[in-house]
Amino acid sequence: MTLLSLNTPSTTQKALADWCRQQRKAKGFKSRKAFSEVCGVPTETIKRFENTCYISLSQFLLIFSALDDIDKLNDLIQQQPKPRSIAEIKNG
């Protein structure tokens, strides 16, 4: 556990909302409605998340998985990293 961090849950929440907005636009979803149809999260929920940073975990995961590889989040919580090659599996 880190004793000193400049990040707080609030700043991290804001950073995640900002990142998601930027990724949504970078992936060509200029409107929240178009993105809503892909990720399955209501347009108003996406708007609220992008503006206030508040969203349920399940809805955040739907948004994240539409923007990036959900395995990246799973890797954060794994006890051991997933093998990246057949050689790692054989030697593991």
N, CA and C atoms as an extended XYZ file, in Angstrom:
276
Properties=species:S:1:pos:R:3:atomname:S:1:resname:S:1:resid:I:1 pbc="F F F"
N         0.838       -1.178        0.000 N   MET     1
C         0.000        0.000        0.000 CA  MET     1
C         0.885        1.245        0.000 C   MET     1
N         0.541        2.200       -0.828 N   THR     2
C         1.287        3.441       -0.911 CA  THR     2
C         0.831        4.372        0.198 C   THR     2
N         1.778        4.932        0.919 N   LEU     3
C         1.436        5.825        2.007 CA  LEU     3
C         1.115        7.235        1.535 C   LEU     3
N         1.715        7.656        0.439 N   LEU     4
C         1.508        8.999       -0.063 CA  LEU     4
C         1.133        8.940       -1.530 C   LEU     4
N         0.019        9.547       -1.848 N   SER     5
C        -0.418        9.603       -3.236 CA  SER     5
C        -1.093       10.945       -3.467 C   SER     5
N        -0.846       11.514       -4.613 N   LEU     6
C        -1.508       12.762       -4.972 CA  LEU     6
C        -2.864       12.506       -5.602 C   LEU     6
N        -3.148       11.251       -5.897 N   ASN     7
C        -4.433       10.887       -6.474 CA  ASN     7
C        -5.435       10.571       -5.379 C   ASN     7
N        -6.654       10.965       -5.621 N   THR     8
C        -7.755       10.636       -4.720 CA  THR     8
C        -8.801        9.876       -5.526 C   THR     8
N        -9.750        9.256       -4.866 N   PRO     9
C       -10.824        8.623       -5.630 CA  PRO     9
C       -11.526        9.613       -6.568 C   PRO     9
N       -11.720       10.841       -6.131 N   SER    10
C       -12.388       11.841       -6.973 CA  SER    10
C       -11.569       12.211       -8.197 C   SER    10
N       -10.266       12.396       -8.023 N   THR    11
C        -9.442       12.754       -9.183 CA  THR    11
C        -9.319       11.574      -10.146 C   THR    11
N        -9.308       10.382       -9.605 N   THR    12
C        -9.250        9.193      -10.455 CA  THR    12
C       -10.560        9.031      -11.219 C   THR    12
N       -11.685        9.267      -10.561 N   GLN    13
C       -12.987        9.206      -11.222 CA  GLN    13
C       -13.043       10.192      -12.378 C   GLN    13
N       -12.590       11.408      -12.137 N   LYS    14
C       -12.585       12.451      -13.178 CA  LYS    14
C       -11.676       12.042      -14.328 C   LYS    14
N       -10.509       11.508      -14.005 N   ALA    15
C        -9.573       11.073      -15.046 CA  ALA    15
C       -10.177        9.951      -15.894 C   ALA    15
N       -10.889        9.015      -15.258 N   LEU    16
C       -11.524        7.927      -16.006 CA  LEU    16
C       -12.621        8.463      -16.927 C   LEU    16
N       -13.429        9.377      -16.434 N   ALA    17
C       -14.496        9.965      -17.258 CA  ALA    17
C       -13.896       10.720      -18.439 C   ALA    17
N       -12.845       11.494      -18.178 N   ASP    18
C       -12.180       12.243      -19.249 CA  ASP    18
C       -11.569       11.297      -20.277 C   ASP    18
N       -10.916       10.233      -19.792 N   TRP    19
C       -10.306        9.253      -20.689 CA  TRP    19
C       -11.368        8.601      -21.568 C   TRP    19
N       -12.486        8.213      -20.961 N   CYS    20
C       -13.561        7.566      -21.726 CA  CYS    20
C       -14.116        8.512      -22.792 C   CYS    20
N       -14.320        9.770      -22.443 N   ARG    21
C       -14.819       10.746      -23.417 CA  ARG    21
C       -13.834       10.880      -24.578 C   ARG    21
N       -12.561       11.018      -24.261 N   GLN    22
C       -11.540       11.158      -25.302 CA  GLN    22
C       -11.473        9.915      -26.184 C   GLN    22
N       -11.525        8.740      -25.578 N   GLN    23
C       -11.473        7.495      -26.342 CA  GLN    23
C       -12.714        7.338      -27.216 C   GLN    23
N       -13.869        7.699      -26.675 N   ARG    24
C       -15.119        7.614      -27.463 CA  ARG    24
C       -14.986        8.449      -28.729 C   ARG    24
N       -14.514        9.663      -28.581 N   LYS    25
C       -14.371       10.549      -29.742 CA  LYS    25
C       -13.270       10.069      -30.680 C   LYS    25
N       -12.170        9.582      -30.117 N   ALA    26
C       -11.064        9.090      -30.940 CA  ALA    26
C       -11.470        7.867      -31.765 C   ALA    26
N       -12.404        7.085      -31.245 N   LYS    27
C       -12.867        5.894      -31.953 CA  LYS    27
C       -13.972        6.214      -32.952 C   LYS    27
N       -14.269        7.515      -33.101 N   GLY    28
C       -15.226        7.935      -34.122 CA  GLY    28
C       -16.656        8.103      -33.652 C   GLY    28
N       -16.908        7.937      -32.373 N   PHE    29
C       -18.251        8.123      -31.832 CA  PHE    29
C       -18.412        9.591      -31.434 C   PHE    29
N       -18.797       10.423      -32.395 N   LYS    30
C       -18.929       11.856      -32.115 CA  LYS    30
C       -20.160       12.140      -31.256 C   LYS    30
N       -21.156       11.273      -31.346 N   SER    31
C       -22.354       11.480      -30.523 CA  SER    31
C       -22.454       10.396      -29.462 C   SER    31
N       -23.014       10.757      -28.335 N   ARG    32
C       -23.227        9.781      -27.259 CA  ARG    32
C       -24.265        8.752      -27.682 C   ARG    32
N       -25.223        9.179      -28.504 N   LYS    33
C       -26.268        8.265      -28.952 CA  LYS    33
C       -25.680        7.110      -29.761 C   LYS    33
N       -24.789        7.422      -30.681 N   ALA    34
C       -24.158        6.368      -31.494 CA  ALA    34
C       -23.357        5.418      -30.601 C   ALA    34
N       -22.656        5.974      -29.634 N   PHE    35
C       -21.873        5.137      -28.730 CA  PHE    35
C       -22.784        4.302      -27.842 C   PHE    35
N       -23.892        4.876      -27.416 N   SER    36
C       -24.861        4.169      -26.580 CA  SER    36
C       -25.349        2.894      -27.254 C   SER    36
N       -25.565        2.986      -28.555 N   GLU    37
C       -26.046        1.823      -29.305 CA  GLU    37
C       -25.014        0.702      -29.341 C   GLU    37
N       -23.748        1.049      -29.267 N   VAL    38
C       -22.685        0.049      -29.303 CA  VAL    38
C       -22.431       -0.549      -27.921 C   VAL    38
N       -22.382        0.302      -26.890 N   CYS    39
C       -22.001       -0.199      -25.566 CA  CYS    39
C       -23.186       -0.672      -24.725 C   CYS    39
N       -24.404       -0.266      -25.072 N   GLY    40
C       -25.573       -0.714      -24.335 CA  GLY    40
C       -25.878        0.090      -23.084 C   GLY    40
N       -25.232        1.230      -22.923 N   VAL    41
C       -25.485        2.118      -21.789 CA  VAL    41
C       -26.330        3.280      -22.306 C   VAL    41
N       -27.410        3.643      -21.595 N   PRO    42
C       -28.256        4.734      -22.071 CA  PRO    42
C       -27.483        6.044      -22.287 C   PRO    42
N       -27.901        6.786      -23.294 N   THR    43
C       -27.260        8.049      -23.645 CA  THR    43
C       -27.168        8.994      -22.457 C   THR    43
N       -28.227        9.111      -21.690 N   GLU    44
C       -28.230       10.018      -20.531 CA  GLU    44
C       -27.239        9.581      -19.464 C   GLU    44
N       -27.035        8.290      -19.336 N   THR    45
C       -26.056        7.785      -18.372 CA  THR    45
C       -24.639        8.131      -18.822 C   THR    45
N       -24.382        7.987      -20.114 N   ILE    46
C       -23.067        8.364      -20.647 CA  ILE    46
C       -22.839        9.860      -20.427 C   ILE    46
N       -23.848       10.659      -20.691 N   LYS    47
C       -23.741       12.110      -20.485 CA  LYS    47
C       -23.444       12.430      -19.022 C   LYS    47
N       -24.187       11.797      -18.115 N   ARG    48
C       -23.970       12.038      -16.686 CA  ARG    48
C       -22.556       11.631      -16.267 C   ARG    48
N       -22.097       10.499      -16.769 N   PHE    49
C       -20.740       10.037      -16.454 CA  PHE    49
C       -19.700       11.027      -16.956 C   PHE    49
N       -19.825       11.444      -18.198 N   GLU    50
C       -18.843       12.360      -18.764 CA  GLU    50
C       -18.864       13.730      -18.096 C   GLU    50
N       -20.015       14.131      -17.579 N   ASN    51
C       -20.134       15.463      -16.963 CA  ASN    51
C       -19.923       15.471      -15.450 C   ASN    51
N       -20.325       14.407      -14.775 N   THR    52
C       -20.256       14.406      -13.306 CA  THR    52
C       -19.338       13.321      -12.750 C   THR    52
N       -18.923       12.405      -13.595 N   CYS    53
C       -18.034       11.286      -13.232 CA  CYS    53
C       -18.746       10.176      -12.463 C   CYS    53
N       -20.047       10.229      -12.326 N   TYR    54
C       -20.768        9.207      -11.564 CA  TYR    54
C       -21.433        8.212      -12.493 C   TYR    54
N       -21.216        6.923      -12.166 N   ILE    55
C       -21.777        5.831      -12.956 CA  ILE    55
C       -21.664        4.556      -12.121 C   ILE    55
N       -22.506        3.584      -12.417 N   SER    56
C       -22.373        2.299      -11.720 CA  SER    56
C       -21.176        1.546      -12.293 C   SER    56
N       -20.648        0.655      -11.510 N   LEU    57
C       -19.506       -0.135      -11.964 CA  LEU    57
C       -19.875       -0.959      -13.189 C   LEU    57
N       -21.038       -1.577      -13.190 N   SER    58
C       -21.423       -2.416      -14.335 CA  SER    58
C       -21.542       -1.586      -15.612 C   SER    58
N       -22.058       -0.368      -15.507 N   GLN    59
C       -22.158        0.476      -16.692 CA  GLN    59
C       -20.774        0.974      -17.127 C   GLN    59
N       -19.909        1.283      -16.164 N   PHE    60
C       -18.544        1.678      -16.509 CA  PHE    60
C       -17.850        0.547      -17.271 C   PHE    60
N       -18.037       -0.682      -16.818 N   LEU    61
C       -17.394       -1.817      -17.483 CA  LEU    61
C       -17.917       -2.013      -18.906 C   LEU    61
N       -19.201       -1.750      -19.122 N   LEU    62
C       -19.742       -1.817      -20.482 CA  LEU    62
C       -19.100       -0.751      -21.369 C   LEU    62
N       -18.975        0.461      -20.839 N   ILE    63
C       -18.341        1.549      -21.585 CA  ILE    63
C       -16.885        1.212      -21.862 C   ILE    63
N       -16.168        0.785      -20.833 N   PHE    64
C       -14.744        0.479      -20.998 CA  PHE    64
C       -14.544       -0.620      -22.029 C   PHE    64
N       -15.343       -1.666      -21.953 N   SER    65
C       -15.154       -2.793      -22.875 CA  SER    65
C       -15.461       -2.402      -24.315 C   SER    65
N       -16.285       -1.378      -24.524 N   ALA    66
C       -16.541       -0.892      -25.882 CA  ALA    66
C       -15.401       -0.004      -26.381 C   ALA    66
N       -14.599        0.512      -25.460 N   LEU    67
C       -13.503        1.417      -25.821 CA  LEU    67
C       -12.139        0.756      -25.840 C   LEU    67
N       -11.976       -0.283      -25.037 N   ASP    68
C       -10.653       -0.888      -24.886 CA  ASP    68
C       -10.822       -2.343      -24.496 C   ASP    68
N        -9.721       -3.021      -24.306 N   ASP    69
C        -9.705       -4.442      -23.971 CA  ASP    69
C        -9.999       -4.616      -22.482 C   ASP    69
N       -11.115       -5.246      -22.160 N   ILE    70
C       -11.520       -5.447      -20.763 CA  ILE    70
C       -10.488       -6.267      -20.000 C   ILE    70
N        -9.684       -7.040      -20.718 N   ASP    71
C        -8.630       -7.815      -20.057 CA  ASP    71
C        -7.612       -6.921      -19.359 C   ASP    71
N        -7.448       -5.686      -19.812 N   LYS    72
C        -6.536       -4.763      -19.139 CA  LYS    72
C        -6.974       -4.519      -17.701 C   LYS    72
N        -8.278       -4.398      -17.484 N   LEU    73
C        -8.770       -4.224      -16.118 CA  LEU    73
C        -8.629       -5.505      -15.318 C   LEU    73
N        -8.902       -6.615      -15.949 N   ASN    74
C        -8.754       -7.895      -15.257 CA  ASN    74
C        -7.313       -8.146      -14.857 C   ASN    74
N        -6.380       -7.711      -15.692 N   ASP    75
C        -4.964       -7.884      -15.381 CA  ASP    75
C        -4.566       -7.140      -14.109 C   ASP    75
N        -5.232       -6.042      -13.818 N   LEU    76
C        -4.926       -5.278      -12.607 CA  LEU    76
C        -5.214       -6.060      -11.327 C   LEU    76
N        -6.184       -6.952      -11.398 N   ILE    77
C        -6.607       -7.652      -10.188 CA  ILE    77
C        -6.128       -9.098      -10.110 C   ILE    77
N        -5.443       -9.553      -11.136 N   GLN    78
C        -4.937      -10.919      -11.140 CA  GLN    78
C        -3.747      -11.044      -10.203 C   GLN    78
N        -3.646      -12.168       -9.544 N   GLN    79
C        -2.518      -12.440       -8.665 CA  GLN    79
C        -1.237      -12.642       -9.470 C   GLN    79
N        -1.373      -13.291      -10.602 N   GLN    80
C        -0.212      -13.532      -11.449 CA  GLN    80
C        -0.555      -13.037      -12.850 C   GLN    80
N         0.413      -12.457      -13.527 N   PRO    81
C         0.139      -11.973      -14.881 CA  PRO    81
C        -0.176      -13.134      -15.825 C   PRO    81
N        -1.030      -12.858      -16.788 N   LYS    82
C        -1.350      -13.870      -17.785 CA  LYS    82
C        -0.152      -14.074      -18.697 C   LYS    82
N         0.059      -15.302      -19.143 N   PRO    83
C         1.164      -15.543      -20.071 CA  PRO    83
C         0.949      -14.779      -21.373 C   PRO    83
N         2.049      -14.309      -21.948 N   ARG    84
C         1.966      -13.531      -23.182 CA  ARG    84
C         2.404      -14.327      -24.406 C   ARG    84
N         2.866      -15.540      -24.169 N   SER    85
C         3.293      -16.377      -25.294 CA  SER    85
C         3.194      -17.836      -24.906 C   SER    85
N         3.277      -18.708      -25.894 N   ILE    86
C         3.277      -20.146      -25.657 CA  ILE    86
C         4.515      -20.530      -24.840 C   ILE    86
N         5.637      -19.877      -25.123 N   ALA    87
C         6.881      -20.166      -24.385 CA  ALA    87
C         6.709      -19.898      -22.894 C   ALA    87
N         6.011      -18.824      -22.546 N   GLU    88
C         5.771      -18.534      -21.133 CA  GLU    88
C         4.904      -19.599      -20.495 C   GLU    88
N         3.952      -20.131      -21.243 N   ILE    89
C         3.085      -21.192      -20.712 CA  ILE    89
C         3.910      -22.459      -20.485 C   ILE    89
N         4.756      -22.806      -21.439 N   LYS    90
C         5.580      -24.011      -21.311 CA  LYS    90
C         6.595      -23.887      -20.166 C   LYS    90
N         7.149      -22.701      -19.984 N   ASN    91
C         8.166      -22.492      -18.957 CA  ASN    91
C         7.569      -22.152      -17.592 C   ASN    91
N         6.286      -21.840      -17.587 N   GLY    92
C         5.627      -21.306      -16.422 CA  GLY    92
C         5.453      -22.142      -15.267 C   GLY    92
